[in-house]
Amino acid sequence: LVTRPEEAAHLLGKMLLHVGEDRVLWGTDCLWYGTPQPFIEAFLAFEIPQVMQEAYGYPALTDALRRKILGLNAAALHGIDPDAVLCTLATGELARIKHQLPRGRPSGPASFGPRNRRELAALWARNGGRPG
């Protein structure tokens, strides 16, 4: 549904409306297709349009709701306290590890497509409401 945002809004809106925001979890096929980071960034920029919220009763995708979908709901399902500190890494140790990385290495995975709401809106405008 990445290429069909209106259908994606309906699917996500229906899940949130009918099963509840505490029962929707993020899932990924990253084991087969690589890093999910571009899809996470797209989800963070994604919104259910206001007109769909009003017409169908779908909730707005707030930052709090996105956090629940991206991990807090799964943590609750598995009995994990997301605020518990399970391990620590001293600042000096982190600096040492970063210093050992090869120079010129990218700091993270490449991201393709829109990275924020403004870029998503521009993409939709260029492609007549379709992502591309």
N, C-alpha and C positions, 0 to 999 in steps of 0.2 A: 504493500500500500504506500510505499515511499513515493511512488510516482503518481499516486491518486489521492491528493490531500483531502478532498471532500469526502471520499469514502473512508479515509483514515479517521477523519473527524467523527463521522457517523459511527464507525466501529468502536472507537475509544469512548465516545459519548454514551453509546448504548451499554458498554461494559460498566462504566462508572455509574450510570443511572440504575441499572438493573441488578448488578451484583455488589455494588458499593465500592467506594474508594479504598477500603481496607483490604479488598480481595483482588486487586489488579496488581500484577507483578511484571517487572521488566524481564524480557527474555531475549536471547541472542543466538545466532548461528555462528558466532565468531570462531568456533573451532574449525569450521569448514571454510569460512569466507574472510577471515582476517579480523583486524581490530574493529570493535563496534563503536569506537569513538565518534566517527562522523554521524552515525545514527543517533547516538546519545546527544550530540550537539544539535542535530535537527529536531529531536524531541524537545530539548530545552527551549528551542525557538518556536516550536509548534503551538498553535492556539486553536481551540474550537471557536469558530466565528460566532460573534454575538448574535447574529440572526439565527443561527442553528441552536444556540442556547435558549433563545426566547421561543422558537418554534417547537422544539422537542424536549425542553427541560434539561438539557445537558448541562453539567457543571462547567465552570470556567477552569482552565488549567492554571492554577496558582503555583507559586514556587513551592509551597508546602505540599500540595498534591503531587507535584513532580517528584519531590524528595521521597514521598511515600511509595510511588510507583517504582522509582529507580533503586530503592533498597530498603527503606524502612519497613515496608510491608513484609518483605522476605525475612528481614531480621526478626520481626515479631513472630512470624510463622515458625522460625527455627529456634526461638527462645534466645536470641542474641541481643545483648544490650549494646546498642550502637554508641553509647556514651562511655562504655567501659574502656579503659586503656589496657590493651592486651600486650603491647610491647612498646618500648620507647627507643629512640635513636637519638643519641646526643648530637648536638649541633656540630661539634667538631668531627664526629664520626661521619655524618652526612657530607660535610665539606670534603673530607678525605676521599670518600667514595666518588663524589662528583669530580674531584681532581683526577682520579684514575681513569675516567672515561676518555675515549679517544677525542681529540680536538676536532671540531667541525661536525660532530655527531648531532643530528637533529634532537631537540629536547623532547619530542613526542612524535606520535604517528602523524602522517600526512592527513590533512583534512580536506575533503572535496565537497563542493557545494556550499550552500549558505551557512554562515557561522553565527548569525544572529537574526533577530526578527526583521530588521531593516533590509538585510540582504535577501531574506526569504520573500519579503513583500516585493522587492525589486525583481526577483526571479519570476514570481507569479505574474507580475505586471507585464514583463517581457514575453511571457509564454501563454498569455490568455488564461490565467488561472491554473495552469499546469506547471509542474516543477521543471520540465525540460524535456 
